[in-house]
Structures are given as C-alpha cells and as structure tokens.
Amino acid sequence: MTRISEKFKSLRDSGGKAFVSYIMAGDPDYETSLAVMKGLPSAGVDIIELGAPFTDPMADGPAIQLAGQRALAAGMTLNKVLAMITEFRKTDDTTPIVLMGYYNPIYNHGVDAFLVDAKNTGIDGLIVVDLPPEEDEELCIPANKAGLHFIRLATPTTDEKRLPKVLQNTSGFIYYVAVKGITGSGSASAETVGPEVARIQKAGKLPVCVGFGIKSPKDAENMARIADGAVVGSAIVEKLAAGEKPEQVLAFVKELADGAHRA
C-alpha cells in the first residue's frame, strides 16, 4: 500500500471524499510556500499537489503561470522543490504528495536520477501533463517501476476510443478536468461532470478526483459529491498572489476542505 492508496482506502472506509490542494513550490518564495505546505494537512488537505515551476506551462492558466514566474524569479529550481519536500517530510510522513509539472526539468535532471531523488524525498505520484500515453516509456513506466504513481488527466474530450489509452499504466487516481481549457478557466457543473466521472470510474476502477473550475467551498462540495474528491489550485494560488499571509491562505483552504468533506 502506498500513501495515496492508503488515503483513499481510509476515506472509502469512512465514507469520506478527498480534498486535494495545489500550490506552486516557491511562490512567492521558498519560505512562504513551505509554511503553507506544512499547514495544509491540518487545514484538512488529504493530498498535496505541489507544482514545480517551469518556463512554458502550457496547461496552466494565468494564475498558475504567474505563480510559476514568481517562483522562478525567486530562484526556485527542481532541486529546491525536492529540498522543500524533504523539509516537509521531517514532520509529516503520512500526507501523500503528488508533484505536478512538465517533462523538460525532469529530463534535464536525468530521469533515473530524478526517480531516485523523488522516491527518497517522499514524493508519491507524478502528474506530467506534456507526456501523453504514447510516450510512456519516457517516464511513466520507469516511475511505476520505481514505486511512484503516474496520474493522468482525463478531459471532456476523452472519448470512449481514447479513454483506454489514457488509463493504461495509470495508478493512484484519475484527475478529471471538469472544464475545457486551461487551469482557472470557466466554472465546473456537477450536472455535466457527474456522468463523465461515473464513466471513468467504471472504466478505470480507480478513484476519480475533479479539478479545474472549482473556486468555492460549495463548488468543492458539489464536485466531491459526484466524484471521489475535489482538487483546487488557482483559487488558492490567487490568495498568495494577493499577498495574503500563510495563515490567511490556510483559513481559505480549510473552508474548501470542509466543503469537500461535507459531500
């Protein structure tokens, strides 16, 4: 059992739903983002999705793009992201961490070296949005062999023909993108998303967490009600962009988590 599978088993046994929160490592600086990260579990976060900043974040909307720019300007690197996780693990060895990013920094780090470092620092899963299933030999299969979950995104355009390909070699959970487009765009509708989540759950036999377009505690509750969990990123990142202190950001995260846990 991994931290991710243990978490979903625990939630399933208790009839609960997962709340997954995204923050960008190093935004607006290393110390602030580490403080927020350390406070996420006590704010009700079940799984932490930690962004690794990259210069060409093609799947991200303006809020997360700007977060990445702030992190890079503050000197954040992949090695510092790994160091941040190592620091977090000194006081928390149970909360699952999913690293979300792009392949270029991993490739430059060296895939074999990265997988060793990721495992040693306490990363549980990867979301690498610019590596499709056709490129599984690059990172997905080696990651699975190293004991790391490789989590894929399914979208409103993932039809019956494409879905089996998306699900191959995927583990941990499926991240369902509730709206077409980039992060932070549009609003998610539970009525529209519900049937799609049910279809993917049936096909993949994995938990499905819904993200994109979730901006409020009520949104989180509605999405968690029809899925195995809700993911919020841009709405949290925008609080940091507005200059809110870690305790203010974490208070908002707790409201979101409480919403998801009411489902």
For each residue, the residues with C-beta under 8 A, 3 or more apart:
1: 5 6 9
2: 5 6 96 124 147 149 172
3: 6 7 94 95 96 97 124
4: 7 8 47 96 98 124 125 149 172 173
5: 1 2 8 9 172
6: 1 2 3 9 10
7: 3 4 10 11 18 46 47 96
8: 4 5 11 12 18 173 207 228
9: 1 5 6 12 13
10: 6 7 13 14 16
11: 7 8 14 15 16 17 18 46 228 229
12: 8 9 15 16
13: 9 10
14: 10 11
15: 11 12
16: 10 11 12 261
17: 11 224 225 227 228 229 230 260 261 263
18: 7 8 11 46 47 173 207 209 224 228 229 230 260
19: 44 45 46 47 220 224 229 230 232 256 257 260 261
20: 45 46 47 48 49 98 209 211 229 230 231 232
21: 40 43 45 47 48 49 231 232 233 236 253 256 257
22: 49 50 51 64 100 211 231 232 233 234 236 237
23: 27 33 36 37 40 48 49 50 51 233 236 237 240
24: 27 33 50 51 53 64 67 68 70 71 237
25: 33 37 50 51 52 53 71 76 80 81 84
26: 29 30 33 53 70 71 72 74 75 76 80 81 84
27: 23 24 32 33 51 53 67 68 70 71 74 76 237 240
28: 32 33 70 71 74 240 241
29: 26 32 33 74
30: 26 33 34 74 75 76 80 84
31: 34 35
32: 27 28 29 35 36 240 246
33: 23 24 25 26 27 28 29 30 36 37 71 84 240
34: 30 31 37 38 84 87 88
35: 31 32 38 39 246
36: 23 32 33 39 40 240 246 249 250
37: 23 25 33 34 40 48 50 84 88
38: 34 35 88 91 92
39: 35 36 42 43 246 247 250 253
40: 21 23 36 37 43 45 48 95 250 253
41: 44 45 48 92 95
42: 39 250
43: 21 39 40 250 251 253 254 257
44: 19 41 253 254 257 258 261
45: 19 20 21 40 41 48 95 253 257
46: 7 11 18 19 20 95 96 229 257
47: 4 7 18 19 20 21 95 96 97 98 209 229
48: 20 21 23 37 40 41 45 95 96 97 98
49: 20 21 22 23 98 100 127 231 233
50: 22 23 24 25 37 81 84 85 97 98 99 100
51: 22 23 24 25 27 64 67 68 100 101 233
52: 25 78 81 99 100 101 102 105
53: 24 25 26 27 57 67 68 69 71 72 76 81 101
54: 57 68 101 102 104 105
55: 68 72
56: 102 104
57: 53 54 60 64 65 68 102
58: 102 129 130
59: 129 130 182 183
60: 57 63 64 65 68 182 183 184
61: 64 65 181 182 183 184 185 234
62: 65 66 184
63: 60 66 67 183 184 233 234 237 238 241
64: 22 24 51 57 60 61 67 68 183 184 233 234 237
65: 57 60 61 62 68 69
66: 62 63 69 70 241
67: 24 27 51 53 63 64 70 71 237 240 241
68: 24 27 51 53 54 55 57 60 64 65 71 72
69: 53 65 66 72 73
70: 24 26 27 28 66 67 73 74 241
71: 24 25 26 27 28 33 53 67 68 74 76
72: 26 53 55 68 69 75 76
73: 69 70
74: 26 27 28 29 30 70 71
75: 26 30 72 80
76: 25 26 27 30 53 71 72 80 81
77: 80 81
78: 52 81 82 101 105 106 108 109 114
79: 82 83 109
80: 25 26 30 75 76 77 83 84
81: 25 26 50 52 53 76 77 78 84 85 99
82: 78 79 85 86 117 118 121
83: 79 80 86 87 121
84: 25 26 30 33 34 37 50 80 81 87 88
85: 50 81 82 88 89 97 99 121 122 123
86: 82 83 89 90 121 122
87: 34 83 84 90
88: 34 37 38 84 85 91 92 97 122
89: 85 86 92 93 121 122
90: 86 87
91: 38 88
92: 38 41 88 89 95
93: 89 122
94: 3
95: 3 40 41 45 46 47 48 92
96: 2 3 4 7 46 47 48 124 125
97: 3 47 48 50 85 88 122 123 124 125
98: 4 20 47 48 49 50 123 124 125 126 127 149 151 172
99: 50 52 81 85 118 123 125 126 127
100: 22 49 50 51 52 126 127 128 129
101: 51 52 53 54 78 105 106 126 127 128
102: 52 54 56 57 58 105 106 128 129 130
103: 106 107 128 130 131 138 139
104: 54 56 107 108
105: 52 54 78 101 102 108 109
106: 78 101 102 103 109 111 114 128 139
107: 103 104 110 111
108: 78 104 105
109: 78 79 105 106 113 114 117
110: 107 113 114
111: 106 107 114 115 138 139 142
112: 115 116 142
113: 109 110 116 117
114: 78 106 109 110 111 117 118
115: 111 112 118 119 142 143 146 148
116: 112 113 119 120 146
117: 82 109 113 114 120 121
118: 82 99 114 115 121 123 126 146 148
119: 115 116 123 146 147 148
120: 116 117
121: 82 83 85 86 89 117 118
122: 85 86 88 89 93 97
123: 85 97 98 99 118 119 126 148
124: 2 3 4 96 97 98 148 149 172
125: 4 96 97 98 99 148 149 150 151 171 172
126: 98 99 100 101 118 123 139 143 148 149 150 151
127: 49 98 99 100 101 151 152 153 175
128: 100 101 102 103 106 131 139 150
129: 58 59 100 102 153
130: 58 59 102 103
131: 103 128 135 136 138 139 140
132: 135
133: 136 140 152 165 166 168 169
134: 165
135: 131 132 138 139 140
136: 131 133 139 140 141 168 169
137: 140 141 142
138: 103 111 131 135 142
139: 103 106 111 126 128 131 135 136 142 143 150
140: 131 133 135 136 137 143 144 150 169
141: 136 137 144 145 169
142: 111 112 115 137 138 139 145 146
143: 115 126 139 140 146 148 149 150
144: 140 141 147 148 149 150 169 171
145: 141 142
146: 115 116 118 119 142 143
147: 2 119 144
148: 115 118 119 123 124 125 126 143 144
149: 2 4 98 124 125 126 143 144 171 172 173
150: 125 126 128 139 140 143 144 169 170 171 172
151: 98 125 126 127 170 171 172 173 174 175
152: 127 133 166 167 170 174 175
153: 127 129 166 174 175 176 177
154: 158 163 166 174 175 176 177 196 200 208
155: 158 176 177 180
156: 177 178 179 180 196
157: 162 180
158: 154 155 162 163 166 200
159: 162 163
160: 163
161: 164
162: 157 158 159 165 166
163: 154 158 159 160 166 167 199 200 203 204
164: 161 167 168 203
165: 133 134 162 168
166: 133 152 153 154 158 162 163 170
167: 152 163 164 170 174 203 204 206
168: 133 136 164 165
169: 133 136 140 141 144 150
170: 150 151 152 166 167 174 204 206
171: 125 144 149 150 151 206
172: 2 4 5 98 124 125 149 150 151 206
173: 4 8 18 149 151 206 207 208 209 228 229
174: 151 152 153 154 167 170 200 204 206 207 208 209
175: 127 151 152 153 154 208 209 211 231
176: 153 154 155 193 196 197 200 208 209 210 211 227
177: 153 154 155 156 180 211 212
178: 156 188 189 192 193 210 211 212 213 214 223
179: 156 185 186 187 188 212 213
180: 155 156 157 177 186
181: 61 185 186 212
182: 59 60 61 185
183: 59 60 61 63 64 211 212 233 234
184: 60 61 62 63 64 212 233 234 235
185: 61 179 181 182 212 213
186: 179 180 181 212 213
187: 179 213 215 219
188: 178 179 192 193 210 212 213 214 219 223
189: 178 192 193
190: 193 194 222 223 225 226
191: 194
192: 178 188 189 195 196
193: 176 178 188 189 190 196 197 210 223 226 227
194: 190 191 197 198 226
195: 192 198 199
196: 154 156 176 192 193 199 200
197: 176 193 194 200 201 208 210 226 227
198: 194 195 201 202 226
199: 163 195 196 202 203
200: 154 158 163 174 176 196 197 203 204 208
201: 197 198 204 205 206 207 208 228
202: 198 199 205
203: 163 164 167 199 200
204: 163 167 170 174 200 201 208
205: 201 202
206: 167 170 171 172 173 174 201
207: 8 18 173 174 201 228 229
208: 154 173 174 175 176 197 200 201 204 227 228 229
209: 18 20 47 173 174 175 176 227 228 229 230 231
210: 176 178 188 193 197 214 223 224 226 227 229 230 231
211: 20 22 175 176 177 178 183 214 230 231 232 233
212: 177 178 179 181 183 184 185 186 188 231
213: 178 179 185 186 187 188 219
214: 178 188 210 211 219 220 223 230 231 232 235 256
215: 187 219 232 234 235
216: 219 220 235 256 259
217: 220 221 255 256 258 259
218: 221 222 259
219: 187 188 213 214 215 216 222 223 230 259
220: 19 214 216 217 223 224 230 232 256 257 259 260
221: 217 218 224 225 230 259 260 262 263
222: 190 218 219 225 226 263
223: 178 188 190 193 210 214 219 220 226 227 230 260 263
224: 17 18 19 210 220 221 227 228 229 230 259 260 261 262 263
225: 17 190 221 222 263
226: 190 193 194 197 198 210 222 223
227: 17 176 193 197 208 209 210 223 224 230
228: 8 11 17 18 173 201 207 208 209 224
229: 11 17 18 19 20 46 47 173 207 208 209 210 224 260
230: 17 18 19 20 209 210 211 214 219 220 221 223 224 227 256 259 260 263
231: 20 21 22 49 175 209 210 211 212 214
232: 19 20 21 22 211 214 215 220 235 236 253 256
233: 21 22 23 49 51 63 64 183 184 211 236 237
234: 22 61 63 64 183 184 215 237 238
235: 184 214 215 216 232 238 239 252 256
236: 21 22 23 232 233 239 240 249 252 253 256
237: 22 23 24 27 63 64 67 233 234 240 241
238: 63 234 235 241 242
239: 235 236 242 244 248 249 252
240: 23 27 28 32 33 36 67 236 237 243 244 249
241: 28 63 66 67 70 237 238
242: 238 239
243: 240
244: 239 240 248 249 252
245: 248 249
246: 32 35 36 39 249 250
247: 39 250 251
248: 239 244 245 251 252
249: 36 236 239 240 244 245 246 252 253
250: 36 39 40 42 43 246 247 253 254
251: 43 247 248 254 255
252: 235 236 239 244 248 249 255 256
253: 21 39 40 43 44 45 232 236 249 250 256 257
254: 43 44 250 251 257 258
255: 217 251 252 258 259
256: 19 21 214 216 217 220 230 232 235 236 252 253 259 260
257: 19 21 43 44 45 46 220 253 254 260 261
258: 44 217 254 255 261 262
259: 216 217 218 219 220 221 224 230 255 256 262 263
260: 17 18 19 220 221 223 224 229 230 256 257 263
261: 16 17 19 44 224 257 258
262: 221 224 258 259
263: 17 221 222 223 224 225 230 259 260
